[in-house]
């Protein structure tokens, strides 16, 4: 039996300008793969690494699909997609403006589906993989997070159905990360930020888990992967 890890090939990473997405793109490039970032913001260069990118608002499904096609043309196909883009709008339902609430759904859930849908023809040809990024709050609901929980519960359902739909064609892993040391919590009201002494995972550690899923040999799938700090309050 062949236990040699899969080569990474070309990996499309959404949300790759910062946080987990940036860590995944860097890890792919460091491990000999080709990373291509889709993000609303221009990514800062990673020293010593060549990483392609395209600026696109993933809340716009058509623009997201066009960006996927452009990346596939540039690289001659795709071997994997990692959907790390994500936003939040904290607060009680009646206090969050409808536009902000709905944008969370468009980016986190609809944007994820749009990118995967556009990538599928390329992933089928390469027998590639998809890693969707869910959340512990896609499995456990909390107050003042209706938009985020709705979007990430949606990602959970989407990922599980997609894995069944694509069994034997394209690998599907849902990553469930807990709190990470990223800018995700910046700009929030104090009540929605982790305390100063919170134990959060460096995103590089979580990126290692993503690469573990991407490099599984043919026929072996990591369906769901929970990676949290050892004292994660939202898990289990």
C-alpha positions as CSV (number, residue, x, y, z in Angstrom):
1,X,0.0,0.0,0.0
2,X,1.3,3.5,-0.9
3,X,1.7,5.7,2.2
4,X,3.5,8.5,0.4
5,X,1.8,11.9,1.1
6,X,0.1,13.5,-1.8
7,X,1.9,16.4,-3.6
8,X,0.1,19.6,-2.9
9,X,-0.1,21.0,-6.5
10,X,-2.1,24.3,-6.9
11,X,-4.1,25.3,-3.9
12,X,-6.6,28.1,-4.1
13,X,-7.0,29.8,-0.7
14,X,-9.8,32.2,0.1
15,X,-9.2,34.8,2.8
16,X,-5.5,34.4,2.3
17,X,-4.5,38.0,3.0
18,X,-4.6,37.4,6.7
19,X,-5.2,35.0,9.5
20,X,-5.6,31.3,8.8
21,X,-5.8,31.8,5.1
22,X,-2.4,33.5,5.0
23,X,-0.9,30.8,7.2
24,X,-2.3,28.1,4.9
25,X,-1.0,29.9,1.7
26,X,2.4,30.2,3.3
27,X,2.5,26.6,4.4
28,X,1.5,25.4,0.9
29,X,4.3,27.4,-0.7
30,X,6.8,26.3,1.9
31,X,6.0,22.7,1.3
32,X,6.5,22.9,-2.5
33,X,3.0,23.6,-3.6
34,X,1.6,26.6,-5.5
35,X,-0.7,28.8,-3.5
36,X,-3.1,31.3,-5.0
37,X,-5.0,33.8,-2.8
38,X,-8.5,35.2,-3.3
39,X,-9.3,38.0,-0.8
40,X,-11.0,41.4,-0.6
41,X,-7.7,42.9,0.5
42,X,-4.3,43.0,-1.2
43,X,-2.1,40.4,0.6
44,X,1.2,41.6,1.9
45,X,4.2,39.7,0.4
46,X,5.5,36.7,2.3
47,X,9.2,36.9,2.4
48,X,10.9,34.4,0.2
49,X,7.6,33.0,-1.1
50,X,5.9,33.6,-4.5
51,X,2.2,33.5,-4.0
52,X,-0.3,34.6,-6.7
53,X,-3.4,36.5,-5.7
54,X,-6.5,38.2,-7.0
55,X,-8.5,40.9,-5.1
56,X,-12.2,39.9,-5.1
57,X,-15.2,40.4,-2.8
58,X,-16.4,36.9,-2.1
59,X,-19.9,38.3,-1.2
60,X,-20.3,38.7,-4.9
61,X,-20.9,35.1,-6.2
62,X,-20.3,35.9,-9.8
63,X,-17.1,37.8,-9.2
64,X,-15.9,34.9,-6.9
65,X,-16.6,32.3,-9.7
66,X,-14.8,34.5,-12.3
67,X,-11.8,34.8,-9.9
68,X,-11.7,31.0,-9.6
69,X,-11.7,30.5,-13.3
70,X,-9.0,33.1,-13.8
71,X,-6.8,31.3,-11.2
72,X,-7.4,27.9,-12.9
73,X,-6.4,29.4,-16.2
74,X,-3.3,30.9,-14.8
75,X,-2.1,27.7,-13.2
76,X,-3.4,25.2,-15.7
77,X,-5.9,23.8,-13.2
78,X,-6.5,23.4,-9.5
79,X,-5.7,20.6,-7.1
80,X,-7.3,21.9,-3.9
81,X,-9.5,24.7,-2.5
82,X,-9.3,25.9,1.1
83,X,-12.2,28.3,2.0
84,X,-10.7,30.3,4.9
85,X,-12.5,33.6,4.2
86,X,-14.8,34.6,7.0
87,X,-16.4,37.6,8.7
88,X,-18.7,38.3,11.7
89,X,-21.3,40.8,12.8
90,X,-21.7,40.5,16.6
91,X,-24.8,41.5,18.5
92,X,-28.3,40.6,19.2
93,X,-30.4,40.1,16.1
94,X,-32.4,43.3,16.4
95,X,-29.2,45.3,17.0
96,X,-27.3,44.2,13.9
97,X,-28.1,46.1,10.7
98,X,-29.7,43.8,8.2
99,X,-27.1,44.6,5.6
100,X,-24.3,43.6,7.9
101,X,-26.1,40.4,9.0
102,X,-26.8,39.3,5.5
103,X,-23.2,40.0,4.4
104,X,-21.9,37.5,6.9
105,X,-24.1,34.8,5.2
106,X,-23.0,35.9,1.7
107,X,-19.3,35.7,2.5
108,X,-19.2,32.8,4.9
109,X,-21.7,30.5,3.3
110,X,-22.7,31.6,-0.2
111,X,-19.2,32.7,-1.0
112,X,-17.9,29.3,0.1
113,X,-20.4,27.5,-2.1
114,X,-19.7,29.8,-5.1
115,X,-16.0,29.2,-4.9
116,X,-16.3,25.4,-4.6
117,X,-18.9,25.3,-7.4
118,X,-16.7,27.1,-9.8
119,X,-13.7,25.0,-8.8
120,X,-15.4,21.6,-9.2
121,X,-14.7,20.9,-12.9
122,X,-11.0,21.5,-12.2
123,X,-11.0,19.4,-9.0
124,X,-12.8,16.5,-10.7
125,X,-10.1,16.4,-13.4
126,X,-7.3,16.5,-10.8
127,X,-9.1,14.2,-8.3
128,X,-8.5,17.1,-5.9
129,X,-9.7,18.2,-2.5
130,X,-11.8,20.8,-0.8
131,X,-11.2,22.0,2.8
132,X,-14.1,24.1,4.1
133,X,-13.4,26.1,7.2
134,X,-16.3,25.8,9.6
135,X,-16.2,26.8,13.3
136,X,-17.0,25.4,16.7
137,X,-19.9,27.9,16.4
138,X,-21.1,25.8,13.5
139,X,-21.8,23.0,15.9
140,X,-22.6,25.0,19.1
141,X,-24.8,28.1,19.2
142,X,-24.3,31.1,21.4
143,X,-26.1,34.3,22.0
144,X,-25.3,37.5,20.0
145,X,-23.9,35.5,17.1
146,X,-27.0,34.6,15.0
147,X,-25.3,35.7,11.7
148,X,-22.1,33.8,12.4
149,X,-23.8,30.7,13.7
150,X,-26.3,30.6,10.9
151,X,-23.4,30.9,8.3
152,X,-21.2,28.3,10.0
153,X,-24.1,25.9,10.7
154,X,-24.7,26.3,7.0
155,X,-21.1,25.4,6.2
156,X,-21.4,22.3,8.3
157,X,-24.5,21.1,6.4
158,X,-23.0,22.1,3.1
159,X,-19.7,20.3,3.8
160,X,-21.4,17.1,5.0
161,X,-23.7,17.0,2.0
162,X,-20.9,17.8,-0.4
163,X,-18.7,15.0,1.0
164,X,-21.5,12.5,0.3
165,X,-22.2,14.0,-3.2
166,X,-18.5,13.9,-4.3
167,X,-17.5,10.6,-2.6
168,X,-14.9,8.9,-4.8
169,X,-14.4,12.0,-7.0
170,X,-13.2,14.9,-4.9
171,X,-12.1,14.8,-1.3
172,X,-14.0,17.0,1.2
173,X,-12.8,17.9,4.7
174,X,-14.5,20.3,7.1
175,X,-12.0,22.0,9.4
176,X,-13.5,23.1,12.7
177,X,-11.1,25.6,14.3
178,X,-11.4,27.1,17.7
179,X,-10.0,30.5,18.7
180,X,-6.9,31.6,16.9
181,X,-4.4,34.5,17.3
182,X,-5.6,36.5,14.3
183,X,-7.1,39.9,13.5
184,X,-10.6,38.3,13.4
185,X,-11.4,39.8,16.8
186,X,-10.0,43.3,16.1
187,X,-12.4,46.2,16.2
188,X,-15.1,44.4,18.2
189,X,-16.7,45.7,21.4
190,X,-14.9,44.5,24.5
191,X,-17.6,42.0,25.3
192,X,-17.1,40.2,22.0
193,X,-13.3,39.9,22.3
194,X,-11.3,37.1,24.0
195,X,-9.9,38.2,27.4
196,X,-6.2,39.2,27.4
197,X,-5.2,35.9,29.0
198,X,-7.2,33.8,26.5
199,X,-5.2,30.8,25.2
200,X,-5.6,31.0,21.4
201,X,-3.9,28.8,18.7
202,X,-1.4,30.4,16.4
203,X,-2.9,30.0,12.9
204,X,0.2,28.2,11.7
205,X,-0.6,25.3,13.9
206,X,-4.1,25.1,12.4
207,X,-2.6,25.4,8.9
208,X,-0.5,22.3,9.6
209,X,-3.8,20.4,10.1
210,X,-5.1,21.7,6.8
211,X,-2.0,20.4,5.0
212,X,-2.4,17.1,6.8
213,X,-5.9,16.8,5.2
214,X,-4.7,17.9,1.8
215,X,-1.9,15.4,1.7
216,X,-3.8,12.2,2.5
217,X,-3.2,9.4,-0.1
218,X,-5.9,8.6,-2.6
219,X,-8.8,6.7,-1.1
220,X,-8.3,8.1,2.4
221,X,-10.3,11.1,3.6
222,X,-10.3,13.2,6.7
223,X,-13.9,14.1,6.8
224,X,-14.0,16.4,9.8
225,X,-11.1,17.9,11.7
226,X,-11.5,19.8,15.0
227,X,-8.5,21.8,16.1
228,X,-8.8,24.0,19.2
229,X,-6.8,25.3,22.1
230,X,-6.8,22.8,24.9
231,X,-9.1,25.1,27.0
232,X,-11.4,26.1,24.1
233,X,-14.6,27.4,25.8
234,X,-16.9,26.7,22.8
235,X,-15.9,23.0,22.5
236,X,-17.4,20.5,23.1
